[in-house]
Amino acid sequence: MTQNNALWIEGNSRCGKTTALVSQLTQWIKKESEQQSTPLLKPPLILAFNRDKRINLQELIFNHTETLNCTIEIKTPSAFMMNEVELFFPLIAKQLNIKSLFPIRLYPETEQELASQLWREDITLEILSLFGNESIFVRRLLDLLQLAGMAGIPPEDISNYLEKGEIFLLDNMKGDLWQTIDKLLLQWRLWCLDNGLLSYGIIYELYWRYLLPNLEYQKSLLNRYGAVFADDLDNFPATMGDLFEFFLSHNYRCAFTYNNKGKVRLGLNADPDYLKTIAQDCKQEFLTVFPIDNGLKKLEFSVKLLMEENTPDGDNYENVFSIKTRVRAQLIQEVADFIIDNIQQGKINPADVAIIAPGLDEVARFNFLHFFQENNIPVEPLQEKRPLIASPLVRSHLTLLGLIFGGNGRLIERDMIAEMLTVLSPKSTTEWGLQPDIDPIRAGLLADYCYHIDIESPLLLSIDNFTSGERLGYKTFIAYNKIRDWVNQLKQETKDKKLSPLAVIDKINQQYFHDIKSLTYTQINNLREFKQTASHFWAIQNRLGKEKQTIQCLTEFIILLRKGTITANPYPINPLLQEKKQKGITLATIYQYRTSNQSHPWQFWLDISSNLWSKGGAAELFASPLFLRGWDKKPLTIEHQEGQEKERIDRVIHDLLSRATDKIFLCHSDLDVNGNEQMGILLGLTYLAAPIHHKL
């Protein structure tokens, strides 16, 4: 039944849905403010599907609202469920009859490490033959727990879904495998709850299964929130649909936006088709505006014609150009040269260019960064998640921790000492610019002669051990002695005062990395994430009763970071640091770009003939189609997958075209990075678009 208080706003990309949602919000705030006291006793619940959209929505609200008479807090679905589970954990603990410890949320990397340790003895050769290796198996099981939690499916039913979906495409699957999966998932769930640890999958299950149906919790929802506003429901999980249905059933003021051409997170916990069923309970409004009439909309028709009938249409390629080469390296070079030339000629600004790839490999990323930075052109890799261990500052922290606490000599090699000396040494202005007083050459010599390797107590020796001290120079001599004296002093202080690794990390930062002005945005992010990761790691160790095993825990911490799975993505974002970011050329995958809410005058579609374009540039989670509410409990067919790929590429093309305001450049190389021929579904487009040297 349609609710008079509920509005469903549907439209394609960048047609004004979010602005319309904000308009509804401001109208509601104004109306409520006239009827009750200020501030509003019951603020609205506002949701956006990811961090970037949350920031964008927040800016729109503040720009369009003259007076805010209530608290504005925008949350993502995951953050909302996490906060609610933590806040009402005693209520959940009472239902489950478990200890009401204050819950600690597990990072995905810590989650995987702990699950691996718990399950290692039960991982059989049959499991390894199906999944490839232990790491993949553990990650997929934890992802299944997330998928089930977001879909509102009990963890004990997961193996039934996999069996019915015939996910492994084998006729003689043994029942033991399904029993093992059930056993491991339930064992992990019980172990986490007993220790007050919450993984993402467990949080989602606790929310839909125990919290949302609880009458006391439902009463608190009605007492805390006065209305609901949610942006981009096509990227929300099914459990949030259940929450919205609850508010609708109580005749709440609700407003939702939905993009039928969006669905960016389909396969990554979102269930857009189920969320769309909410529309039948709302007054519906459709927006059909295409952002800019620049001729690019016609290209969408050409792509559809090419996919459905394999018929090229050469009439709709205004403002679309091609760059074609034989090999991938040459393509990257030509794309970079073309962009550099146009920037230097003043035809385009770096911030107006986006390079979008279905999958941005390290070779392409490194080369683009090298070419642009060589020409002093700023580059902004979007949502970059480089391993923390890739940061010299983080590696230097780990080396220092090994020197100060001892017992980890086997983890410290001479080249690590050399790097640490270079990173920690003061910098002086020279004719070649700012240079460290201990340069890499001298640092290597010092590491060879002045580092004493010892498993239990590695240490830096006096510079007297270097036989040719005159080769070092005065600045190097002074800088090395200062570092060595400080390390020895802190080592003694740690022993006397029994300092924890976290306290030592604080002292390292205060000594060497306190001047924020001398650090780049990336370096600051790396240091923030390193500190957050260390705090989280030792909080887990303390919860598990390992706080007295300092050396063993430190060894595990160093090894965990060196695996390269932990990336720099600190939270919350510090708005003061945004000024340190230079607006430059955007470098992104399709998924990153579509979720970032950006648009650019020039878009370069890299590897346009790659098969990855039909997959949307984002790999789905293992078995994700089985956890959609609309799945018919039948095995997935090849025809179903092909249909999904066609729909996905249609959405991708529409979305990208909506975010381009001037020109599209289709970039193709006959061979991919591995030397394989590229014959993807969009290859035909490159032969119809004009080469870049013809007209521009």
TAFENWO-V240037 format. One record per residue. N is the residue number from 0. RES is the residue in one small letter. PSI is psi in whole degrees, -180 to 180 (none if undefined). NEAR is the number of other C-alpha atoms within 10 Angstrom. D_FIRST is the distance of its C-alpha to the first C-alpha in whole Angstrom. Layout:
N RES PSI NEAR D_FIRST
N RES PSI NEAR D_FIRST
This chain:
0 m 133 7 0
1 t 131 14 4
2 q 132 18 6
3 n -25 13 10
4 n -3 15 12
5 a 135 24 11
6 l 131 22 13
7 w 116 22 14
8 i 114 24 17
9 e 140 23 19
10 g 172 20 22
11 n -175 22 25
12 s 137 26 28
13 r 40 21 30
14 c 5 19 28
15 g 16 18 27
16 k -47 25 23
17 t -39 22 25
18 t -41 15 27
19 a -38 16 23
20 l -44 24 22
21 v -37 23 25
22 s -42 16 25
23 q -40 17 21
24 l -47 23 23
25 t -37 19 26
26 q -42 13 24
27 w -44 16 22
28 i -44 21 26
29 k -45 15 27
30 k -45 11 25
31 e -36 20 25
32 s -32 18 29
33 e -23 9 29
34 q -18 9 28
35 q -177 10 29
36 s 167 10 33
37 t 132 12 34
38 p 169 13 33
39 l 136 18 29
40 l -31 17 29
41 k 95 16 26
42 p 167 20 26
43 p 152 23 23
44 l 117 20 23
45 i 129 24 24
46 l 141 24 24
47 a 151 23 26
48 f -20 24 26
49 n 179 18 30
50 r -45 17 33
51 d -44 15 34
52 k -34 21 30
53 r -45 19 30
54 i -42 15 34
55 n -43 15 33
56 l -40 21 29
57 q -44 17 32
58 e -41 11 34
59 l -42 16 32
60 i -46 20 30
61 f -31 14 34
62 n -27 10 35
63 h -3 13 32
64 t 120 16 32
65 e -47 10 35
66 t 122 11 34
67 l 112 16 33
68 n 23 17 32
69 c 166 16 31
70 t 130 13 31
71 i 110 14 30
72 e 118 12 30
73 i 132 22 28
74 k 155 21 28
75 t 160 19 28
76 p -43 21 25
77 s -47 18 29
78 a -38 15 30
79 f -49 16 27
80 m -39 23 27
81 m -48 20 31
82 n -40 13 31
83 e -42 17 29
84 v -41 25 31
85 e -42 18 34
86 l -39 13 33
87 f 25 13 32
88 f -37 20 34
89 p -36 18 36
90 l -42 18 33
91 i -43 20 33
92 a -36 17 36
93 k -41 11 36
94 q -38 12 34
95 l -8 13 36
96 n 49 10 39
97 i 169 15 41
98 k 136 13 43
99 s 59 17 41
100 l 152 15 43
101 f 120 13 41
102 p 145 18 40
103 i 126 17 41
104 r 132 19 39
105 l 135 18 41
106 y 152 16 41
107 p -38 16 41
108 e -41 18 45
109 t -40 19 46
110 e -47 20 43
111 q -41 21 44
112 e -46 16 48
113 l -41 16 47
114 a -39 23 45
115 s -44 17 48
116 q -39 9 51
117 l -35 14 49
118 w -10 16 48
119 r -41 11 52
120 e -20 8 53
121 d -1 12 51
122 i 110 17 50
123 t 171 12 52
124 l -34 11 54
125 e -42 12 51
126 i -44 16 48
127 l -35 14 51
128 s -29 9 51
129 l -39 10 47
130 f -16 15 46
131 g -57 12 50
132 n 173 13 50
133 e -42 16 50
134 s -46 14 48
135 i -42 13 45
136 f -48 17 45
137 v -45 22 44
138 r -41 20 42
139 r -38 17 40
140 l -41 19 39
141 l -36 22 38
142 d -38 21 36
143 l -38 24 34
144 l -38 27 34
145 q -48 24 32
146 l -45 32 30
147 a -42 26 29
148 g -43 27 28
149 m -26 30 26
150 a -9 25 24
151 g 37 23 24
152 i 128 21 26
153 p 143 14 29
154 p -28 22 33
155 e -12 16 34
156 d -3 11 32
157 i -46 21 33
158 s -32 20 36
159 n -40 15 34
160 y -43 19 32
161 l -40 18 35
162 e -45 18 37
163 k -33 13 34
164 g -5 20 34
165 e 53 18 38
166 i -25 14 38
167 f -3 12 42
168 l 38 11 42
169 l 142 8 45
170 d -26 7 46
171 n 43 6 48
172 m 133 12 46
173 k 145 10 47
174 g -21 10 45
175 d -34 10 47
176 l -46 15 45
177 w -38 15 41
178 q -39 13 43
179 t -43 16 45
180 i -45 19 41
181 d -47 18 40
182 k -47 16 43
183 l -43 18 43
184 l -44 21 39
185 l -33 15 39
186 q -44 14 43
187 w -44 19 42
188 r -46 19 39
189 l -43 15 41
190 w -43 14 44
191 c -47 20 42
192 l -37 19 40
193 d -31 13 43
194 n 5 18 45
195 g 31 21 42
196 l 138 22 41
197 l 116 22 38
198 s 168 23 37
199 y -47 23 34
200 g -40 19 33
201 i -39 25 34
202 i -47 24 32
203 y -40 26 29
204 e -45 25 29
205 l -35 24 30
206 y -54 25 27
207 w -30 24 24
208 r -36 17 26
209 y -32 16 27
210 l -54 22 26
211 l -39 20 22
212 p -10 14 22
213 n 126 15 25
214 l -37 10 24
215 e -40 11 26
216 y -42 16 25
217 q -39 15 22
218 k -39 10 23
219 s -36 10 25
220 l -45 17 22
221 l -29 15 21
222 n -25 12 24
223 r -29 13 25
224 y 142 17 23
225 g -17 20 21
226 a 170 23 19
227 v 130 20 18
228 f 122 22 19
229 a 131 24 20
230 d 136 25 22
231 d 61 24 22
232 l -17 30 20
233 d -9 24 21
234 n 18 27 24
235 f 152 31 22
236 p 163 27 23
237 a -36 25 20
238 t -30 26 21
239 m -29 22 19
240 g -38 19 16
241 d -38 18 16
242 l -44 15 17
243 f -39 18 14
244 e -36 17 12
245 f -47 17 14
246 f -39 20 14
247 l -37 21 10
248 s -19 11 10
249 h 19 10 13
250 n 40 14 11
251 y 153 20 14
252 r 116 20 15
253 c 146 27 14
254 a 131 24 16
255 f 148 26 16
256 t 151 25 19
257 y 135 27 19
258 n 108 25 22
259 n -20 16 22
260 k 11 18 26
261 g -100 24 26
262 k 43 23 26
263 v -35 25 29
264 r 16 20 29
265 l 125 22 27
266 g -7 21 30
267 l 49 22 30
268 n -13 25 28
269 a 151 27 25
270 d 74 29 22
271 p -37 26 20
272 d -39 18 19
273 y -41 20 17
274 l -30 23 16
275 k -21 18 15
276 t -18 12 12
277 i -26 19 10
278 a -31 20 10
279 q -16 12 7
280 d 6 18 5
281 c 157 21 8
282 k 131 15 10
283 q 140 16 13
284 e 130 13 16
285 f 131 14 19
286 l 128 16 23
287 t 16 13 25
288 v 132 13 29
289 f 132 16 31
290 p -54 17 33
291 i 132 16 37
292 d 83 12 38
293 n 16 15 41
294 g -12 16 41
295 l -24 22 40
296 k -31 20 37
297 k -29 15 39
298 l -31 23 40
299 e -40 19 36
300 f -40 14 37
301 s -41 18 40
302 v -44 24 39
303 k -41 19 36
304 l -40 14 39
305 l -39 18 41
306 m -42 16 39
307 e -38 9 38
308 e 1 9 41
309 n 35 12 43
310 t 116 13 44
311 p 142 16 46
312 d 111 17 45
313 g 9 13 48
314 d -9 11 47
315 n 41 18 44
316 y 30 19 46
317 e 133 17 47
318 n 19 19 47
319 v 128 23 47
320 f 164 24 50
321 s 149 21 51
322 i 116 24 53
323 k 135 20 55
324 t 174 16 58
325 r -48 13 59
326 v 160 18 58
327 r -42 23 56
328 a -40 16 58
329 q -37 13 59
330 l -47 22 56
331 i -42 24 55
332 q -46 15 59
333 e -39 16 58
334 v -46 18 54
335 a -45 18 56
336 d -42 15 59
337 f -44 14 57
338 i -45 20 54
339 i -45 20 58
340 d -45 12 59
341 n -33 13 57
342 i -44 16 56
343 q -28 13 60
344 q -5 10 60
345 g 13 10 57
346 k -24 9 55
347 i 150 16 52
348 n 150 19 52
349 p -39 23 51
350 a -10 18 48
351 d 9 19 46
352 v 135 23 47
353 a 131 27 45
354 i 118 24 46
355 i 126 25 43
356 a 150 26 44
357 p -31 23 42
358 g 116 20 44
359 l 98 18 47
360 d 167 11 49
361 e -34 9 52
362 v -50 12 55
363 a -45 19 53
364 r -49 14 52
365 f -46 11 55
366 n -43 15 57
367 f -46 21 54
368 l -42 18 55
369 h -49 14 59
370 f -44 16 59
371 f -44 19 57
372 q -30 12 58
373 e -28 10 62
374 n 17 10 61
375 n 37 10 60
376 i 121 19 56
377 p 143 18 54
378 v 140 22 51
379 e 91 18 48
380 p 126 18 46
381 l 133 15 43
382 q 44 16 41
383 e 130 14 45
384 k 73 12 45
385 r 145 16 49
386 p 139 17 50
387 l -34 25 51
388 i -14 23 55
389 a -12 15 55
390 s 124 15 56
391 p -32 17 60
392 l -41 22 59
393 v -42 20 57
394 r -37 21 60
395 s -38 22 62
396 h -48 20 60
397 l -40 25 60
398 t -44 21 64
399 l -43 21 65
400 l -40 22 63
401 g -37 25 65
402 l -40 23 68
403 i -41 24 68
404 f -21 24 66
405 g 179 19 69
406 g -2 19 68
407 n 30 22 66
408 g -31 19 69
409 r -16 14 68
410 l -3 14 65
411 i 115 18 67
412 e 167 13 69
413 r -39 19 72
414 d -27 14 69
415 m -39 19 67
416 i -44 24 69
417 a -45 23 70
418 e -43 21 67
419 m -43 25 66
420 l -41 27 70
421 t -43 25 69
422 v -40 21 65
423 l -17 21 67
424 s 149 22 70
425 p 162 20 70
426 k 142 17 70
427 s 151 11 73
428 t 126 10 73
429 t -179 9 75
430 e -16 6 76
431 w 13 6 73
432 g -161 8 71
433 l 120 11 69
434 q 145 15 71
435 p 145 19 71
436 d -28 26 74
437 i 98 28 74
438 d 166 18 73
439 p -35 17 72
440 i -51 11 75
441 r -34 19 77
442 a -40 26 74
443 g -41 20 75
444 l -43 16 78
445 l -40 27 77
446 a -36 22 75
447 d -39 15 78
448 y -25 17 81
449 c 9 20 79
450 y 120 20 76
451 h 113 15 77
452 i 125 15 75
453 d 130 15 75
454 i -42 14 72
455 e -37 14 72
456 s 72 15 73
457 p 146 20 73
458 l 161 19 74
459 l 125 21 76
460 l 166 16 79
461 s 151 15 82
462 i -11 19 82
463 d -22 10 86
464 n -13 12 85
465 f 113 17 84
466 t -31 9 88
467 s 67 9 88
468 g -26 14 86
469 e -19 9 87
470 r -14 12 85
471 l -40 19 82
472 g 156 12 83
473 y -46 11 83
474 k -42 15 79
475 t -42 23 78
476 f -50 18 80
477 i -46 15 79
478 a -43 19 75
479 y -45 23 76
480 n -37 15 78
481 k -44 13 75
482 i -46 18 72
483 r -45 17 74
484 d -40 13 75
485 w -41 14 72
486 v -46 19 71
487 n -39 15 74
488 q -45 12 73
489 l -34 18 69
490 k -43 19 70
491 q -41 14 73
492 e -39 14 70
493 t -40 17 68
494 k -42 12 70
495 d -43 9 71
496 k 0 8 68
497 k 52 10 66
498 l 144 14 63
499 s 161 15 60
500 p -36 20 59
501 l -40 14 56
502 a -38 11 59
503 v -40 20 61
504 i -40 19 59
505 d -42 13 58
506 k -36 14 62
507 i -45 20 62
508 n -41 14 59
509 q -34 11 61
510 q -42 12 65
511 y -20 14 64
512 f 31 18 60
513 h -23 13 60
514 d 95 10 60
515 i -25 11 57
516 k -25 10 58
517 s -3 10 60
518 l 148 13 57
519 t 168 13 55
520 y -43 16 51
521 t -42 16 51
522 q -41 18 54
523 i -43 20 52
524 n -42 21 49
525 n -44 25 51
526 l -39 20 53
527 r -46 17 50
528 e -37 20 48
529 f -45 24 51
530 k -43 18 51
531 q -42 15 48
532 t -44 22 48
533 a -44 18 51
534 s -44 15 50
535 h -44 17 47
536 f -47 19 50
537 w -24 20 52
538 a -40 15 49
539 i -44 21 48
540 q -41 16 52
541 n -41 13 52
542 r -34 15 49
543 l 5 12 51
544 g 25 10 54
545 k 15 14 56
546 e -23 15 57
547 k -10 11 60
548 q 63 11 61
549 t -50 16 61
550 i -45 15 63
551 q -43 13 61
552 c -39 17 58
553 l -40 22 59
554 t -46 17 60
555 e -38 14 57
556 f -46 16 55
557 i -44 19 57
558 i -40 13 57
559 l -46 17 53
560 l -36 22 53
561 r -14 16 56
562 k -20 12 53
563 g 14 14 52
564 t -19 16 48
565 i 128 21 47
566 t 164 20 47
567 a 102 25 47
568 n 61 19 43
569 p 152 17 44
570 y 140 10 41
571 p 168 8 40
572 i 133 12 41
573 n 111 10 44
574 p -26 8 44
575 l -25 7 47
576 l -17 14 48
577 q -27 10 46
578 e -23 10 49
579 k -11 14 51
580 k 132 13 49
581 q 130 14 51
582 k 116 15 48
583 g -161 18 49
584 i 129 24 49
585 t 130 22 45
586 l 117 24 46
587 a 158 23 43
588 t 168 23 41
589 i -47 26 38
590 y -46 19 36
591 q -42 20 38
592 y -43 22 37
593 r -29 22 34
594 t -1 18 33
595 s -8 16 35
596 n 39 13 33
597 q 164 15 37
598 s 154 19 38
599 h 148 20 42
600 p -43 16 44
601 w 128 23 46
602 q 134 24 44
603 f 114 23 46
604 w 102 23 45
605 l 145 27 47
606 d 48 30 48
607 i -24 27 46
608 s 8 26 47
609 s 145 25 46
610 n -17 17 44
611 l -20 20 42
612 w -35 25 40
613 s -13 23 38
614 k 6 19 37
615 g 5 26 36
616 g 3 22 39
617 a 123 20 37
618 a 135 12 37
619 e 155 15 35
620 l 149 17 35
621 f 126 16 36
622 a 20 19 34
623 s -36 18 31
624 p -24 20 29
625 l -16 25 29
626 f 20 25 27
627 l 143 24 24
628 r -26 17 21
629 g 1 11 21
630 w 136 12 25
631 d 13 10 25
632 k 23 15 28
633 k 154 12 31
634 p 144 17 34
635 l 137 18 33
636 t 164 11 35
637 i -39 9 38
638 e -39 9 36
639 h -44 10 32
640 q -40 12 34
641 e -40 12 36
642 g -40 11 32
643 q -39 14 31
644 e -40 17 34
645 k -43 18 34
646 e -39 16 30
647 r -46 22 31
648 i -31 22 34
649 d -43 20 32
650 r -41 22 30
651 v -49 24 33
652 i -46 19 35
653 h -45 21 32
654 d -45 22 32
655 l -41 21 36
656 l -34 26 36
657 s -21 22 34
658 r 3 21 36
659 a 132 24 39
660 t -4 20 41
661 d -66 18 44
662 k 152 21 45
663 i 136 25 45
664 f 118 23 48
665 l 117 26 47
666 c 119 26 50
667 h 137 28 51
668 s 141 24 54
669 d -37 19 55
670 l 141 20 56
671 d -172 17 53
672 v -23 14 54
673 n 4 8 56
674 g 12 10 57
675 n 147 10 55
676 e 136 15 54
677 q 116 17 51
678 m 44 14 49
679 g 173 15 45
680 i -23 20 43
681 l 7 20 43
682 l -39 21 47
683 g -26 19 47
684 l -33 23 46
685 t -24 20 49
686 y -12 16 52
687 l -24 17 50
688 a 146 21 50
689 a 137 19 53
690 p 153 17 55
691 i -27 15 55
692 h -5 10 59
693 h -50 7 58
694 k 147 8 56
695 l none 10 54
